[in-house]
Amino acid sequence: MAEGWARALAGEEVEIKSAGIEAHGQNQRAIKIMSEVGIDISQQESIRVNGEMLEWADLLVTLCDNAEEQCPLLSPHTVKVHLPLPDPAKMRGTEEEVIALFRETREKVRQRVEFVLEQVAYETAV
């Protein structure tokens, strides 16, 4: 969801790559709830972070505590920001309850992405 929001909100101004500590493929619930706000993430797939990505990155944003704790070492030029959220894919309940949690998380992810993009724009302007 974060990659989808970042691409939608930043456009071509920022190069975005998304990865995690573990690869889980696609999440159909995430695809569904992002399509509700006009963002197609159906071509995105969860992949594992690798050394090349970490060397390339100027900014690394982690959203789950597991990623924060297990994130590999970064190069000295990479800034790391942790903006924690519970993983909706791990939530249990009826389908309606889980979808509601995905929607809530979608909006929290949007807020975090907007915050990061505002910071990047501020740093670029200074």
Residue pairs with C-beta under 8 A, 6 or more apart in sequence:
1 30
1 33
1 34
1 41
1 105
1 106
1 109
2 18
2 61
2 63
2 109
2 112
2 113
3 16
3 17
3 18
3 41
3 44
4 34
4 39
4 40
4 41
4 44
5 39
5 109
5 110
5 113
5 114
6 14
6 16
6 18
6 113
6 116
6 117
7 16
7 39
8 38
8 39
9 110
9 113
9 114
9 117
10 16
10 117
14 117
14 120
17 53
17 56
17 57
18 44
18 46
18 47
19 46
19 47
19 48
19 49
19 50
19 53
20 46
20 47
20 48
20 49
20 67
21 48
21 49
21 66
21 67
21 70
21 71
22 46
22 48
23 45
23 46
23 47
23 48
24 46
24 89
25 45
25 46
26 42
26 44
26 45
26 46
27 46
27 89
29 88
29 89
29 98
29 99
29 102
30 41
30 88
30 89
30 102
30 106
31 41
31 42
32 99
32 102
33 99
33 102
33 103
33 106
34 40
34 41
34 106
35 41
35 42
36 103
37 106
49 71
49 72
51 72
54 60
54 72
54 73
54 74
54 75
54 78
55 75
57 74
57 75
57 78
58 77
58 78
58 79
59 78
59 79
59 80
59 81
59 116
59 120
60 71
60 74
60 78
60 79
60 80
60 81
61 80
61 81
61 82
61 83
61 112
61 116
62 68
62 71
62 80
62 81
62 82
62 83
62 84
63 83
63 84
63 85
63 109
63 112
64 84
64 85
64 86
64 87
65 84
66 87
68 82
68 84
71 80
74 80
81 116
83 112
83 115
83 116
85 105
85 108
85 109
85 112
86 105
88 98
88 101
88 102
88 104
88 105
91 97
91 98
91 101
92 98
93 101
